[in-house]
Amino acid sequence: MRILLVEDDRMIGSTLRQALRLEGNAVDWVYDAKAALGTLASERFALVLLDLGLPEPERLGSGLDVLRQLRARADATPVIVLTARDALEDRVAGLDAGADDYLVKPFELDELAARMRAVLRRHAGRAAPLLAHEGITLDPATRQVQRDGQPVLLSAREFALLEALMARPGAILSRAQLEDKLYGWGEEVESNTVSVYIHQLRRKLGADVIRTMRGLGYYLGKRGEAADAAAEDAGT
């Protein structure tokens, strides 16, 4: 998934971005409120990780200002506040301003990952931690995938692509939408990158799992469902 990290501390930001990318996420990183608001106005993200203590709050705005303005324009993008401010009034202010969760620094990366999964489940209206479709199960917590009870080993980006498709079974996701979930700013994307990952997933999970709607994108089909010869592109 694509994440916006708003963090002015370069060491913390670099560590977080590296850790999240290793899990197959696309992470874009900005350092102040102005850049955060401008980016959120023009691009879409699955999740925002927001520091409250941003630089020059009088001129550029604080993390709380970012959150308030985001919600004021009816943007429901999930936000997890990451901050050193642990006072009760700060936690209350962050949650009342529209944060989906509030995590005090320092924190363990495993706890952050668990909170991210919980927030995304709530945002998607899912209670169950597992994603399941036609005999395939995907566990975001353990990053394990099975088909018909048998484990399937996937790379980080193969997992991220499958997770994106399984989050919306039956919905067609375009090549650009999938690239957007796999890559952040400055990351080189080859023209056939998505096709390569789709091919690898079909090889590991079965050719009938991911369907191609020519000219539109990819979707998860139903098991045993006959493919439309006019729409299915077996070469991708």
Secondary structure by P-SEA (a helix, b strand, c coil): cbbbbbcccaaaaaaaaaaaaaabbbbbbbccaaaaaaaaacccccccccccccccccccccaaaaaaaaaaaccccbbbbbcccccaaaaaaaaaacccccccccccaaaaaaaaaaaaaaaacccccccccccbbbbccccccccccbbbbbcaaaaaaaaaaaacccccccaaaaaaaccccccccccaaaaaaaaaaaaacccccccccccbbbbbbccccccccccccccc
